[in-house]
Amino acid sequence: MNILILSGSPRKHGNTDLIVEAFVKGISEHHNVEIVSVHDNKVAPCIACNACFKSENNTCVQKDDMIGIYEKMKQADMLVIASPVYFYGLSAQLKAVIDRCHNPIRDTFNIKKIALLLVGAATLPELFDSIITQYKLCLNFFHLEDAGHVLVRGAKDKGDILNTNSLNEAYELGLSL
């Protein structure tokens, strides 16, 4: 499979990057993996103009790095969403990329599976509920297979994830696919 990981953390070498690295170690032996750090790309939020529904090739009026991300998504068989949790949601950078998929170009994607890697500072049991709800809605709407998830609580500062079993869980998830 061709696997595209969209990593939404603006913090380099932080907990989200560490969980992505662990997942990649598990999955890369048998699959092609590409990581896109969305923070390194300039992606403007969707402006809801719907011009992409009328334009040739579903071209967005915004000319930014989303063009390249669309191309990578076209090549992917599986998508992995990795993000820190801010106020019970995905990072703004990652949310902008997801919102820009409100474009019929998404119908050209070959993505069949999706997985989720989330890291939050809080330890509340409901920390991931809103993200999981949105994730399940996307799975149902796009008829995608849930490839699994790793949810990490209590990892605020860089390296906090090292004090959990989460990196092993991410590795094992990658290995299982």
Residue pairs with C-beta under 8 A, 6 or more apart in sequence:
1 31
1 32
1 77
1 78
1 113
1 177
2 31
2 32
2 34
2 75
2 76
2 77
2 78
3 27
3 31
3 32
3 33
3 34
3 76
3 77
3 78
3 79
3 80
4 34
4 36
4 72
4 73
4 75
4 76
4 78
4 79
4 80
5 20
5 23
5 24
5 33
5 34
5 35
5 36
5 79
5 80
5 82
6 36
6 38
6 69
6 79
6 80
6 81
6 82
6 94
6 97
7 16
7 17
7 20
7 35
7 36
7 37
7 38
7 39
7 82
7 83
7 94
8 16
8 38
8 39
8 81
8 82
8 83
8 84
8 90
8 91
8 93
8 94
8 95
8 97
9 15
9 16
9 17
9 37
9 39
9 82
9 83
9 84
9 91
9 119
10 39
10 91
10 93
11 17
11 84
11 158
13 158
14 84
14 158
15 84
15 119
15 152
15 155
15 158
15 159
15 160
15 161
16 82
16 83
16 84
16 117
16 119
18 159
18 161
18 162
18 167
19 82
19 117
19 119
19 150
19 152
19 161
19 166
19 167
19 170
20 35
20 80
20 82
20 117
20 170
22 166
22 167
22 168
22 170
22 171
22 174
23 80
23 82
23 115
23 117
23 150
23 170
23 171
23 173
23 174
24 33
24 35
24 174
25 171
25 174
26 170
26 171
26 172
26 173
26 174
26 175
26 176
26 177
27 33
27 174
27 175
27 177
28 174
29 175
31 78
31 177
34 72
34 76
36 69
36 72
38 69
38 91
38 93
38 94
38 96
38 97
39 91
39 93
41 64
41 65
41 66
41 68
41 69
41 97
42 64
42 65
43 64
43 65
43 66
43 69
43 93
43 96
43 97
43 100
44 62
44 64
44 66
44 96
45 96
45 99
45 100
46 96
46 99
46 100
46 102
47 61
47 62
48 102
49 61
51 59
51 60
51 61
52 58
52 59
52 60
52 61
52 103
52 104
52 105
53 103
53 104
55 61
57 105
58 103
58 104
58 105
60 66
60 67
60 100
60 103
62 100
66 97
66 100
69 97
69 100
70 103
70 105
73 79
73 101
73 106
73 109
73 111
74 108
74 109
74 110
75 110
76 109
76 110
76 111
77 110
77 111
77 112
77 113
78 111
78 112
78 113
78 114
78 115
78 147
78 177
79 111
79 113
79 114
79 115
80 114
80 115
80 116
80 117
80 147
81 90
81 94
81 98
81 114
81 115
81 116
81 117
81 135
82 116
82 117
82 118
83 90
83 91
83 94
83 117
83 118
83 119
83 131
84 91
84 118
84 119
84 120
85 118
85 119
85 120
85 121
85 122
85 127
85 128
85 131
86 92
88 127
88 128
88 129
88 130
88 131
89 95
89 130
89 131
90 98
90 131
106 142
111 142
111 144
112 144
112 145
113 144
113 145
113 146
113 147
113 177
114 135
114 138
114 139
114 144
114 145
114 146
114 147
115 146
115 147
115 148
115 149
115 173
115 177
116 131
116 132
116 135
116 148
116 149
116 150
116 151
117 149
117 150
117 170
118 128
118 131
118 149
118 150
118 151
118 152
119 152
119 155
119 161
119 166
120 127
120 128
120 151
120 152
120 153
120 154
120 155
121 154
121 155
121 156
122 153
122 154
123 153
123 154
124 153
127 151
127 153
128 151
132 149
135 149
138 144
139 145
139 146
147 173
147 177
148 173
148 176
148 177
149 173
150 166
150 169
150 170
150 173
152 161
152 164
152 166
154 160
154 164
155 161
155 164
155 166
161 167
